[in-house]
């Protein structure tokens, strides 16, 4: 027999609901701050900068009213001392409530150390945050009691977001001098040198050209990777994820939300990439002896890579955020989160338009990147407009619901494969410079020297937006049979450039 809601409630660990629970406060620290403020203008400046009226609870000896009176005196540009404070509290009708002149005189004559001021302020702010947290949880319990929960996902998401806001709340920071900032900068440069990452300030993408343009994946950045369907977005995301996870200089953890493809298919692609073996041969189990060895070695290697996959389809943005925070708590080395893809993320409640829904999602993804101090790489679709143009090179306006995506993203990468369009239309000779190379090599399965599959597809990655770096183009080679995307070797790179300039004639 199912228990009633009220009976179930009694078994939940909500001990904070007890009405006898003491309100979080730091009365001795409050006394210390107020006493020092009566003695020092420097202490007044520090307290006014780092504390607000809500930092003081309205309990016991009313320290909140004393601080309010001090705020009034500051706004009136009046000196704060025992006499003026007594006068202001009298005007407010609060002198007796705070303990009268006797209590103020006691505060002024207590021996508090100025060196302890910052610690007093920290204690006060910590207790203030606990009170806010108490009120958030108390409201959640009250909603439960009122049967005021229409959508459990929305309820959990709102509660999680609010608690996270409390946890992430920062006190007003002091100014930093150039001397202090310079020391931090030098330390960062030395750390880069010791780590062997050269000029990279972020996470190594595994691709030299991307690293040169972006300086690696940066903490707090939202990166959008967009293309038309079948261009290789997922393949690029998986290659990037594997590159990050196997960085020899760092033990990075990678999160991968796959809203479209299940985890077994992702594993198939990862194995094919790592082994450089055709995925269809792995899937059909038609591998020769050498390929089986390569696949076995690839699987053993992948088991050591810290890549965590969630394959929930049509995931709600609130659930995605909760899972990402949980992963960060469990794996502090989480550096990059990949999401495949934006169009399959849902929100709670009815939105006025899909554009507003996308705006809400991208804003939350950007905030997620900042709060977790990770890079969020989110895949997205380009609209059909790019296919209708003679020039197939994608531009920012080709992004679906592009306004909010372009605004919230720190980096936007647009993918293009010229052969994708050329192979599907009658080719004119002057437009077939890639096609000739593919026809020349497609009958051969592998290159004897490199072991890589020929008939590669050339992917141009256009860095169309880069908030903190350069825009430009990176050209990579996509070996479609194994989903491997790699930097072209020197010979192929020269040939690619010749074909791009049109200096090589189709054969």
N, C-alpha and C positions, 0 to 999 in steps of 0.2 A: 504494500500500500504506500502510495506516494505521500511524503510529508507535506504539510501545508507550508506556505512561504514563511509564516511567522515562526513555525517550529524550526525550519531549516536555518533561519536567521540566528537562532540561539546557538547554533553550532559553529557559526563563523567567528574568526578571531578578531572581532571588532571591539577590543577592550578599551579603545580610546573613546567609545561612546559614553562610558561611565561619567555621569554628571559630576562626580567628585574629583575628576582628574584635574590636577593643577595646571593652570594656564602657563605655557612656556614663557619664562622671563628670566632676566639676569639682574636682580635688584641691586646686588653689590656693584656690579659693573656700571649700572645706571648711576648709582651714587658717585662712583669714581669719576665718570665723565662730567656730571653736573658740578661736582666739587671743583674739578680742574678748570671748567669753564668759568667759574666764579673767580678764579685766580689768574687766568691767562688768556689773552686775546688769541694767542697761537692755538691754544686748545679749542677756543670758540670756532676759529676758522676750520680746523680739522673736523670738528664735530658737525658743523653745518654742511660741510662738503660730503660727509660720509653717512650721515644719519638724517632721517626724516621724522615727521611727527608720528607716523605709524610704526617707527622703530620702538616706541614706548607703549606698553600696554596700559590700559586704564584700570589698574588694580593697585591695592595697597596704598602706601604713601604715593600720592599722585605725581610721579615723575613726568608723566605726559604733560600735565598742566604747566609744570615748571619749564619744560623744554619749549612749550608753546609760548609762554611769556618771554622767554629768551629770543625766540623767533620774532615776536612782535617788536621787541626792543631793537633787534638788528634791522628790521624793516623801517623802523622809525629813526635809524641811524643814531641811536642812543647808547651810551656806554653801558655795558652789562656789569653791574656789581650788586652787592647785597642790598643797597638802598633802592636802586632803580628796579631791581627784581621784585622787592617787597611791594613797591608802589604799583607795579604793573599787575601783580597777582591780586592786589586789593581791588584794582579797577575791574579785573575780570571776575571778581567775586569768588576767587579760588584760594585765597590765602589760608583760610581755616582748613579747607579740604586737604591741602598739602602738608599740614602740620604746623602752620603758623611761622612767625619769624624765628622761633626757637629751632625749628627743623632746618630752615635755610641757613641759620647761623652755624648749626652743626655741620652742614655740608661744607660751608666755607672754611671751617677750621679743622676738618679732617686731613690727615697727612696722606695724600695720594701722590704716587710717583708719576711724573709726566711721561717717563719712559714706558709706562704701562698703558698709556692712552690708547694706542692702536689695538692692544689686546682687549681692553674694555669695549671698544667699538665693535670689534669682531664678535665678542660674546653677545652683545646686544643684537647685532644683525642676524647672527645665527638663530637666536631665540625668536626673532621676528619672522624669519623664514619658517620656523617650525609652527608658529601660530597660523601662518597662511596655509601651510600644508594641512594642519588640523582642520581649518575651515573648509578646504577643498574636499577632504575625505568625509567630513561631517555632512556636507551638502550631498555627496554621493550616497551616503547611507540614508539620508532623509528622502532622496528621490526613490531609493529602493523601498523604503517604508510606505511611501505614497503611491506605490505602483506606477511611478512616473517614468518608466523606461519602455519606450516604444520600439526602439531598435538597439539591440545589445551591442552591435558593432560600433554604432555611433556613440553609445554611452561609454563603452570601454575606451574608444579612441579619444573622446573628449577628456575623460578622466586622466588617461595616460599623458595627453598633451599638456594638460594643466599642471599635473605633478611634475612633468619635465620642465615646464616653465619655471616652477618654483625652484627645482634643483639647479637649473642653469642660471638663475638670477645672479647678477653680478653687482657688487657694490661699486660706487663711482670710483674710477681709478684716478690715481694722481697723474699729473703730467710727468713725462719722462724727459730728462735732459738728453742732448745729443751725445754727451759723454757716456751715459748709460746705454743708449741705443747703439752707440758705436761698439761698446764692449760686447753686446749681444750679437751684433752683426759679425764681428771678428770671430766669436765663438762658433757661429753657424758656418762660416767659411772654413774654419779649421776642422769642424766636424765633417763637412763635405769632403775635404782633402783626405782625412783619415779613413772615411768610408769607401773611398775609391770610386765615387760617383762623378768625379770631375766637376763639370759646371752645372750639374743638375741640382735644382733646389727642391724638386718634387720627386715623386715615385717614377722610376724608370719604366717607360712604356715598352721597351724592347725594340723600338724603331728609331734609328738615329735622326731621321728627318723630323719626326714628331717631337723628339726630345729637343732638337735645336729650336723649333718654333715655340714650344710650350714650356720648355725647361722641366718637363715631366708633369705628372698629375699632381696638382697642388691641393693641399688641405683646404677644405671649405668650398671647393669649386664644384659647380654643376656643369657637367660636360654633356652636350647633346650630340649624338651621332645619328645623322639622318640620311635617308636614301629612299629610292623607290623599292618596291618589293623585289626580292631575288638579287639584289646588288651585292650582298655579302655582309650585311650589318651584324647578324648573329655570329658569323664566322670571325669578323674582326673583333667583336666583343670577347669571344672565347680565346682568340689568340692574345689579346691584350691581357685578359685575366690570367692566362697561363704564364705570360711573360712577367707579370707583376709577382705572381706566386713563386716563381723560380729565380727571382733576383738573387744573385750570389752574395750580395753585400747586405741584404736585409731579410728578415724573416716576416715578410708581409702576409697578412691574412686577407682573403678576397671573399666578398659576398656576391652571389649571383642570383637575382630574381628572374626566373624564366616563366613568363606568363603565357607563353605560346607553346613551348616545347617541353616535354617531360624530361626528367633527370636522366633516364636511360638513353634517350637520343642525344642529350648533351654529352654524356659519357662516351658514347660511340664516336662523336666528333672529336672529343678531346683525345681519345686513344688514337684515332686516325692521324690527327695532327702530330701527336708526340712520336708516333711510330713512322710517320711519313708513308703510310700504307693506304691504298684505296679503301674508302669506307664501305663501298658496296661489297668488296671481297670479305671484309670483316663481318658484315651483316649476313652474308650468305654462307659464311664459314668455308670459303674456297681458297684459303691461304696456303701458300707453299711453305716448306720447312723454314726458310729464311725469314719469311714474313711472320710466321708464328713466333719465332724468337723475338723479332722486333716488337710485336704486339705485347708479348709477355713482359718484356723489359719496360715498355711504355706504361703498362698498367702498374707495375711495381713502382715506377717513378712517380706516377700520378697519385698513388696512395700516400706519398710523403708530402704532397702539395696541399697547403691549407686553403682549399677552395670549398666554400659552403654554398650549397644550392637549395633554393626554395622554388618549387615548380607549381605553386598555387596559381591556377588560371583565373583571370579577371580579378586580381587581388584588389581589395579595398585599400586606399592610400593610408588609412589609419592603421590597418593590420600590417601593412608594409613597414610603416614607421616603428610600430611596436616590435616587430621581428628584428629590424635593423638595430634598434637600441639593445635588444636582448643579446644579439650577436656581439655587439661592441662590448657589453658588460662581460660576456663570457670569453671574448677574444680581444683583449686590449690592443693587439697589433693589427686590428682591422684597418686597412688603408684605403681600399677602393671597393665601392659597391656598384655592381652593374645591374641594370634593369632592362629587360627585353619584353615588352617595350611600352612606351608612354600611352599609346592608344588603347591598351588593354587594362590600364589602371582605372578603377572605379572610385566614385565618391559616394558618400551617404546623403540621402535626400535628393529631391528633385532640383536640378539646376536650370536656370533660365536658358542657357545655351551650352553647347559643348565647348565653345570657346571660353566661357567663364569657368567651366569645369576644369579644363586644361590649365587655366590660369591658377586656380586653386591648387592643383596638383604640383605644378612647377614651383610655385612659391613654397610649398611644404617640402619639396625635394631640396630646394636651395637651403632652407632652414635646417633640414636634416644634415646636410653636408657640413654646415657651419657648426651645429651643436655637437656633432660626433667628431668633428675635425677629420673628416675623410673626404675623398673625392667621390661624387656620385656621377656615374656615367650612364645616361639614359638614352636608349635608342628611340627613334621617332621616324615617322613616315613623311616623305615629301608628297605634295599633291601631284595630280596628273599633268599639270601645266607644263612641267619640264619635258614631257614626252611629245607635246604638241609643237615645240619649238624646233627650228633647224639646228640651233646650238643647244646641245643637250647638257651643257655645263650647268649644274644646279646653283641657285642663288638663295639668299636668306628668305626672300619672299615666297619661295616654293614650299617652305615649312607649313604644314597644316596648323591652323590656329597660331600663326607665326608670331603675333604680337607679344604674347606673354612668354613664349618660349625664348624668343630673341632677347627680351628684356631680362629675364631671370638667369639665363645661361651665362656662364663666364667664358666658355669656349663652345663654338658650334663647328662641328666637322660635317661636311657634306660629301658623300661618296658618289663616285661616278665610274662606270666601266663602259668605255666607248664601244667595245666589242658587243656588249649586251644589246645595243641598238643596231649595230651593223649586221649582226648575224640574223636579224629578224626582218630584214628588208632587202630589196633589190639594191645591190651595191654599185655605186658609181666608182670608176677607177680611182678618182682623186680622193675618195673617202675610205679606201680599203687598205690603208697602210698597215693597220694591225692585222687585218684578216689574212693577208699573205703570209705573215709570220706564223699564224696559227695553223694554216693549211700545210705549211712546210713541215711542221713538227707534230701535228696531232696524231699521226699514225704510230708514233713512237711512244712507248709507255713511260720509260724513264730515261733520264740522262745518266750515262755510265759514270760520269765523273762525280756528279753531285748526288745522284740517287733520287733527285726530285722529279716530279712529274712534269713533262713538257705540256704543250698546249696551255700555257698559263693565261690567266686573265689579268690584265693590268688594271689595278685600282688606283685612281687618283683621289686623294683625300684633300679636299679644299678646306683649309682653316678659314672659314668665312668671318668668324668673330673670335677675338682673343683679347679679353679685357686687360690682361696684364702682359701681353707679349705681341709677337708679330703675327700677321696673317700670311698665308702662302699655301703652297701645294707640296704634298708628299706623295711620291709614287711608289707603290708596293706591288708585289707580284702575288697573285692569288692562284694557288694550285687547287683547282676546284675538286679534284677527285679525292683529296685528303683534307680539304678545308684549311690547309696550311697557308698562311700569309706571311711572306718574308721580305726582307730587304733584297733587292736585286743585286746579283754579283756584278762586278765591274763590266764584264763583257755584255751581259744582258742590259745593264744600265745604259751603256753607250748605244746599244741598238734601240732601246726604248726611246732615248732622246732623239735619235735619227728619225725614227718613225713619227715622233711627235712633231718634229720640224718639217716632216714631209720630204726629207732628202733621200729616203730609200724608196725605190719604186716597187710596187707590188709585183710579185712573180706570177 
